[in-house]
Structures are given as C-alpha cells and as structure tokens.
C-alpha cells in the first residue's frame, strides 16, 4: 500500500510541474522516511548520488551525446542528405524518402533524437517546402524521421535500459539495427503509398542529376562511413566495449570535421555546452530514479506486484500488451528518459518473471519511446521542429499523424517476430 501511495505521489509531483529528477528523489525520500525513519533516509541519500553517478558504464552517455553534437554542428549529415536527394528524389515522395535516409544516417552517428530532428529541420524542411511540400507535411516527416536516432545505434535509450536492467549494452545497441532498418523501410513504403493516395501532398521533384553527379555525391560519405564503422563495427566485432566505442566515436566526430575545416571554436563550444546540459539533466534523473528504486526494493513493492500478477490466470501476452499500452500512454505525457528510469525498476522484474527475452523487451520499450517522441502533447521532437521552423505546433503534430500510424505497424511487427530483435545480437563476436 505504501509503495502504491508513493507512486501516486510521484505522479502528482510530475503533473504539478516538478522536474522529473526531483519528483523521483523527493517521493523516494518521503517513502524511505515513512518506512525506516531518518536514519534510513540519511544513509541512502549520503551514498546513492555518488554511487549512481560514479558508474563507469555511464560515461557512455556523455560520449554519445558529444558525438551527436559534433556531428550536428559540423554539417556532416548534410552530405548524407545531398547524396540521398540525388539518388532518391525522383521516387514518389522522393524528398520525404530522402529525409528518412538522411535521418537514418544521422542516427548512426548521433544517438540523439532531438539533435537529429533539429538538424533535419534546418536542412530538409526548406528543401521540401521549396519543391512544393506543405509545411505541415514537411515538418511532420522530419519530426518522425528524427526518432530513428532512438533505435539505430548509438542509442542513449538502450544505454539507460542496459544500466538499469544490467543487460548487455553492446547487445542492446546491436539489437536496434534490424528494427531501425525495418522502421525506416516501413516509413519509406508508407510515404510512397501516401504520395499515390494524396498526390498533391508530395509533389514530384523537378530537379535532375546526371549519373556522374549521383556517383560524385557518394564520395562525400566517407565521414559517415568511418563514424558508423567505428561505433557499430567495433562493438559488433568485439573490438571495443560500448564505452570505448562511444569514446572513439566522439573523438572521430571531432577530428574529422577539424580535418575538413568544418569545426570552428564557436561550434565546438556550442557542442560542449549542449552536451553538458543534456548530461547533467540525465544524471540528475538517474540519481532521483535510484533513490526511488531503493524505496521500491526495501518495501518489496516490486516483488509484491510480481506475486499479484503471477496469481492471475491470464496469458502472459495479455500482460505484455497491457505493459506496451501503458508505455504508449506514458509516452504522450512524459519525457522518454523519465519513462525508462521510472518504470523499469517495477516492470522489468515482472517481464523477466513472465519469461520474455530482456533484449527483445529493450527493443520494444525503445520502440514505444520512439513513438512517444512524436505524439502529442509532450512529443519532444515536434517541439524542436516547431521551434526551429516556426511552423505552429499543432500543424507539426497533424503532419506527423500518418507516419505515427506506420510506427504502430512497425511496433506490431516487432511484437509478433521477436527474432528481428534477438538474432543479430546472438551473432556478435567477443
């Protein structure tokens, strides 16, 4: 009963506008005091913040965030967009499909959905509007395309999931490759169908490029190929841990733009400052989540929930679908990092008790987070795209509606075929 009361209290704090980190920490501290008194609270508060932050694996997070910021400010992803545009724009909905490919390329170098959405907003939306796309459709496509960075490695969501659940981060990151490609493919097929059903929404591009120009555009993709190989290839081949791969990726995303003359001191400073802000926010949430997690552990709230569910005569897939529905609802009202850190201490032990694969569940959780980044009212990508392009927020959400429906289709496929998530990690070396 105490555990449920504190969960409700934490949610009340969140709805009142209290920052997520403080809502978790304050609710957890109140629960610890109610359960064990002042000595229990002081003992945990005196040790948990340091132990939570001084975690070697957590150094992966700032490295991936720094890599994303360096890639964003240096304009490396511009070359990916240019190459994709020259090869794909003659297809039905070609510029929208170009944006999906550019987003996938950005995702393989960043791991930050908001950074991807912000970069694509300044690059893809003007091109799409110039060629006759409505601002609503252009911003909607960019909003959803940016979410690919949550699934395709390097992914900050997978790193957090691995830390909280003590699941292999390397295998989680590799597990996101096939679902990420699947999602991008579903988007592209859906866009081609959309352009045929509603021709005026996605005008055909009139620009033409020779075969030589198309081939020439591929020569500028070497920074993308190097960075993707450093991060994904080193982990898959067993040559580096996720932390080492993140460090190599961050270093490469600095050195390559410097060598190309694309990194000024001002852009370097901007990338570092934004990385510090994002890292501080995430670490604060982690500390608050750990305090709340200690409360759940001490009061055995998690175990009681598992025992209650186990006593129900319900098929385990019914419970899993209820969990997925919960994540989708939470995605509409909470930040995705907060959802992962708030729910996993309760949900993950339950999922494991039902016999589901932790890697597969990590992909499913991340997929629901991907959908939440574009759904109202708290879809962060939509806010970023709206602020960058000055298109009204409601127009951005309306433009994203079709692709969000396609996201649900991709989620259904991942639920129905777990091997799509588990096969590639099982082939990893090292």
C-alpha positions in Angstrom: 0.0 0.0 0.0 2.9 2.4 0.9 4.5 1.6 -2.5 1.4 2.5 -4.5 0.9 5.6 -2.4 4.4 6.9 -3.2 4.0 6.1 -6.9 0.8 8.2 -7.0 2.6 10.9 -5.1 5.5 10.9 -7.6 3.0 11.2 -10.5 1.2 14.1 -8.7 4.6 15.9 -8.4 5.2 15.4 -12.1 1.7 16.7 -13.1 2.3 19.7 -10.9 5.4 20.6 -12.9 8.2 19.4 -10.6 11.3 18.4 -12.5 11.5 14.6 -13.1 14.7 14.2 -11.1 13.2 15.9 -8.0 9.8 14.2 -8.3 11.6 10.8 -8.2 14.0 11.8 -5.4 11.6 13.6 -3.2 8.9 10.9 -3.5 11.5 8.2 -2.8 12.9 10.1 0.2 9.4 10.5 1.7 8.8 6.8 1.2 12.1 5.8 2.9 11.4 8.1 5.8 7.9 6.6 6.2 9.3 3.1 6.1 12.5 3.3 8.0 12.8 6.7 9.6 15.5 9.4 9.4 18.5 7.0 9.6 17.4 5.1 6.6 16.9 8.3 4.5 20.2 9.9 5.6 22.1 6.6 4.9 20.7 6.2 1.4 20.9 9.9 0.5 24.5 10.0 1.7 25.6 7.2 -0.7 23.2 6.9 -3.6 24.0 10.1 -5.5 27.7 9.3 -5.7 27.3 5.6 -6.4 24.7 6.3 -9.1 26.8 8.9 -10.9 30.3 7.2 -10.4 29.4 4.3 -12.7 31.9 3.5 -15.4 29.2 2.5 -17.9 27.5 5.9 -17.5 30.5 7.5 -19.3 29.0 6.1 -22.5 26.2 8.7 -22.3 28.1 11.9 -22.5 30.4 10.5 -25.2 27.4 9.6 -27.4 25.8 12.9 -26.7 29.0 14.8 -27.5 29.3 12.7 -30.7 25.8 13.8 -31.7 26.5 17.4 -31.0 29.8 17.4 -33.0 28.0 15.7 -36.0 25.2 18.2 -35.7 27.3 21.4 -35.7 29.8 20.2 -38.3 27.3 19.6 -41.0 28.5 16.0 -41.8 24.9 14.9 -42.2 24.4 17.5 -45.0 26.4 15.3 -47.3 24.2 12.3 -46.4 21.1 14.3 -47.3 22.7 15.5 -50.6 23.6 12.0 -51.7 20.2 10.6 -50.8 18.5 13.5 -52.5 20.3 12.9 -55.8 19.5 9.2 -55.9 16.0 9.2 -54.5 14.2 12.4 -55.2 12.6 11.1 -58.4 10.7 8.4 -56.5 7.1 9.1 -55.4 7.5 11.3 -52.3 11.2 11.3 -53.1 12.2 14.2 -50.8 10.4 12.7 -47.9 12.1 9.4 -48.5 15.4 11.3 -48.8 14.7 12.8 -45.3 14.2 9.3 -43.9 17.5 8.1 -45.4 19.3 11.2 -44.0 17.7 10.6 -40.6 18.9 7.0 -40.6 22.4 8.2 -41.4 22.2 10.9 -38.7 21.0 8.2 -36.3 24.1 6.0 -37.0 26.3 8.9 -36.0 24.4 10.6 -33.1 22.0 8.6 -30.8 20.1 11.8 -30.0 16.6 12.1 -31.4 16.3 15.8 -30.7 19.7 16.6 -32.2 18.6 14.7 -35.3 15.3 16.5 -35.6 16.9 19.9 -35.1 19.5 19.2 -37.8 17.0 17.9 -40.3 14.6 20.8 -39.6 17.2 23.3 -40.9 18.2 21.1 -43.8 15.3 19.1 -45.1 12.2 21.3 -44.4 13.3 24.2 -46.6 14.1 21.9 -49.4 10.8 20.1 -49.1 8.8 23.4 -48.9 10.8 24.8 -51.9 9.7 21.8 -54.0 6.0 22.2 -53.2 5.5 20.2 -49.9 3.2 21.8 -47.4 4.9 23.0 -44.2 2.7 20.6 -42.3 3.8 17.5 -44.2 7.5 18.6 -44.3 7.7 19.2 -40.6 5.7 16.0 -39.8 8.1 13.9 -41.8 11.1 15.4 -40.1 9.5 15.0 -36.6 9.0 11.3 -37.0 12.2 10.7 -39.0 14.3 12.1 -36.2 13.0 9.4 -33.9 15.1 6.8 -35.7 18.0 8.0 -33.6 16.4 6.3 -30.6 16.5 2.9 -32.2 19.5 2.8 -34.5 22.8 2.6 -32.6 24.3 4.5 -30.9 21.2 4.9 -28.8 21.0 6.7 -25.5 17.8 4.9 -24.6 19.5 1.5 -25.0 22.4 2.6 -22.8 20.0 3.7 -20.0 17.9 0.5 -20.3 21.1 -1.6 -20.1 22.3 0.2 -17.0 19.0 0.0 -15.1 18.4 -3.7 -16.0 22.0 -4.8 -16.1 21.6 -6.1 -19.6 24.5 -6.1 -22.1 24.6 -2.6 -23.6 26.6 -3.8 -26.5 24.0 -6.5 -27.5 21.2 -4.0 -26.9 22.8 -1.5 -29.3 23.3 -4.1 -32.0 19.8 -5.3 -31.5 18.5 -2.0 -32.6 19.9 -2.3 -36.1 17.3 -4.5 -37.8 14.3 -2.8 -36.0 15.7 0.5 -37.1 16.1 -0.5 -40.7 12.6 -2.1 -40.5 11.1 1.1 -39.2 12.8 3.2 -41.9 11.6 0.8 -44.6 8.0 1.0 -43.3 8.3 4.8 -43.4 9.5 4.8 -47.0 6.8 2.3 -48.2 4.2 4.3 -46.4 5.4 7.6 -47.9 5.2 6.1 -51.4 1.6 4.9 -50.8 0.8 8.3 -49.2 2.0 10.1 -52.3 -0.1 8.0 -54.6 -3.3 8.2 -52.4 -2.9 12.0 -52.0 -0.7 13.2 -54.9 -0.9 16.9 -54.0 0.7 16.4 -50.6 4.1 15.3 -52.0 4.8 16.9 -55.4 7.4 15.3 -57.7 10.8 16.9 -57.7 11.7 18.7 -61.0 15.4 18.7 -60.4 17.5 16.3 -62.4 21.0 15.0 -61.8 23.3 13.1 -64.1 24.6 9.7 -63.2 28.1 11.2 -62.8 26.7 13.7 -60.3 25.0 11.0 -58.4 28.2 8.9 -58.1 30.1 12.1 -57.2 27.8 12.6 -54.2 28.8 9.3 -52.7 32.5 10.4 -52.4 31.5 12.8 -49.6 30.0 10.0 -47.4 33.4 8.8 -46.1 33.0 10.7 -42.7 29.6 8.9 -42.2 31.1 5.5 -43.1 34.0 6.0 -40.8 32.0 7.1 -37.8 29.4 4.4 -38.3 32.1 1.7 -38.6 33.9 3.0 -35.5 30.8 2.8 -33.3 28.8 -0.1 -34.7 31.5 -2.2 -36.3 33.8 -2.1 -33.3 31.0 -3.3 -30.9 29.7 -6.0 -33.3 33.2 -7.4 -33.9 34.0 -7.5 -30.2 36.9 -5.0 -30.7 35.5 -2.4 -28.2 33.1 -2.1 -25.4 30.2 0.3 -25.8 32.1 2.8 -23.6 35.2 2.5 -25.7 33.2 2.7 -28.9 31.5 5.9 -27.7 34.8 7.5 -26.8 36.3 6.6 -30.2 33.1 7.9 -31.9 33.2 11.2 -30.0 36.9 11.6 -30.8 36.4 10.8 -34.5 33.4 13.2 -34.8 35.8 16.0 -33.6 38.9 15.1 -35.6 37.1 14.5 -38.9 35.4 17.9 -39.0 38.6 19.6 -37.9 40.5 17.9 -40.8 37.7 19.0 -43.2 37.7 22.6 -41.9 34.1 22.3 -40.6 34.7 22.9 -36.9 35.2 26.4 -35.6 35.8 27.3 -32.0 32.3 28.7 -31.7 30.7 25.5 -32.9 33.0 23.4 -30.7 31.9 25.5 -27.7 28.3 25.2 -28.6 28.5 21.4 -28.8 30.3 21.1 -25.5 27.8 23.3 -23.7 24.8 21.5 -25.0 26.4 18.2 -24.1 27.0 19.4 -20.5 23.4 20.5 -20.2 22.0 17.2 -21.5 24.3 15.1 -19.4 23.5 17.0 -16.3 19.8 16.5 -16.8 20.1 12.8 -17.5 22.4 12.2 -14.5 20.1 14.1 -12.2 17.2 11.9 -13.3 19.3 8.8 -12.8 20.1 9.8 -9.2 16.4 10.5 -8.5 15.4 7.2 -10.0 17.9 5.3 -7.9 16.6 6.8 -4.7 13.1 5.8 -5.7 14.3 2.4 -6.8 15.8 1.8 -3.3 12.4 2.6 -1.8 10.8 0.0 -4.1 13.4 -2.6 -3.2 13.3 -2.0 0.6 9.5 -2.1 0.7 9.4 -5.2 -1.6 6.8 -3.4 -3.8 8.2 -4.9 -7.0 8.1 -8.5 -5.6 4.5 -8.0 -4.4 3.5 -6.8 -7.9 5.1 -9.8 -9.4 3.3 -12.2 -7.0 0.0 -10.5 -7.7 0.4 -10.8 -11.4 1.6 -14.4 -11.1 -1.6 -15.2 -9.3 -3.8 -14.0 -12.1 -4.9 -16.7 -14.6 -4.0 -14.6 -17.6 -1.9 -15.3 -20.7 1.5 -13.7 -20.4 0.9 -11.9 -23.8 -2.1 -10.2 -22.4 0.1 -8.7 -19.7 2.8 -7.8 -22.2 0.2 -5.9 -24.4 -1.0 -4.1 -21.3 2.6 -3.1 -20.5 3.1 -1.8 -24.1 -0.2 0.1 -23.9 1.0 1.7 -20.6 4.2 2.8 -22.3 2.4 4.3 -25.2 0.1 6.3 -22.9 3.0 7.5 -20.8 4.8 8.5 -24.0 2.1 11.0 -24.6 2.6 12.8 -21.3 6.2 12.2 -20.1 9.8 12.5 -21.3 11.2 9.2 -22.6 14.2 9.2 -20.4 12.0 9.6 -17.4 9.7 6.8 -18.5 12.6 4.4 -18.8 14.0 5.3 -15.4 10.7 5.5 -13.6 9.1 2.3 -14.9 11.8 -0.3 -15.3 12.5 -1.0 -11.6 8.9 -2.2 -11.4 8.2 -3.5 -14.9 11.5 -5.3 -15.8 11.4 -7.9 -13.0 7.8 -8.6 -13.9 8.6 -9.1 -17.6 11.5 -11.4 -16.7 9.2 -13.5 -14.4 6.9 -14.0 -17.4 9.8 -15.5 -19.4 10.3 -12.8 -22.1 13.8 -12.0 -23.5 15.4 -8.9 -22.0 17.0 -7.8 -25.3 13.6 -8.1 -27.1 11.9 -6.2 -24.4 14.5 -3.5 -24.5 13.8 -3.1 -28.2 10.0 -2.9 -27.6 10.5 -0.3 -24.8 12.7 1.8 -27.1 10.1 1.5 -29.9 7.4 2.9 -27.7 9.8 5.7 -26.7 10.3 6.3 -30.4 6.6 6.7 -30.9 6.3 9.0 -27.8 8.9 11.4 -29.2 6.4 12.4 -31.9 3.0 12.1 -30.2 1.1 14.9 -28.5 1.1 16.6 -26.1 4.7 16.1 -25.0 6.4 14.8 -28.2 9.8 16.5 -27.8 10.7 16.2 -31.5 7.6 18.1 -32.5 8.5 21.0 -30.1 12.1 21.1 -31.5 10.9 21.1 -35.1 8.2 23.7 -34.4 10.7 26.0 -32.7 13.3 25.6 -35.5 10.9 26.1 -38.4 8.4 28.4 -36.9 5.6 26.1 -38.0 2.7 26.0 -35.4 3.0 23.0 -33.1 -0.5 21.7 -33.9 0.4 21.7 -37.6 3.6 19.7 -36.9 1.6 17.1 -34.9 -1.0 16.8 -37.7 1.7 16.3 -40.3 3.2 13.5 -38.2 0.0 11.6 -37.9 0.4 9.3 -40.9 3.9 8.3 -40.0 3.0 7.7 -36.4 0.3 5.2 -37.7 3.1 3.5 -39.6 5.1 3.4 -36.3 2.4 1.3 -34.7 2.6 -1.1 -37.7 6.4 -1.5 -37.1 5.7 -2.0 -33.4 3.2 -4.8 -34.1 5.8 -6.5 -36.4 8.4 -6.3 -33.6 6.0 -7.8 -31.1 5.0 -10.6 -33.4 8.5 -11.5 -34.5 11.0 -11.3 -31.6 13.8 -12.8 -33.7 14.0 -9.5 -35.6 15.4 -8.1 -32.3 17.4 -11.0 -30.9 19.0 -12.7 -34.0 21.8 -10.1 -34.7 23.0 -9.8 -31.1 23.3 -13.6 -31.0 25.8 -13.5 -33.8 28.1 -10.9 -32.1 31.8 -11.8 -31.6 33.6 -11.3 -28.3 
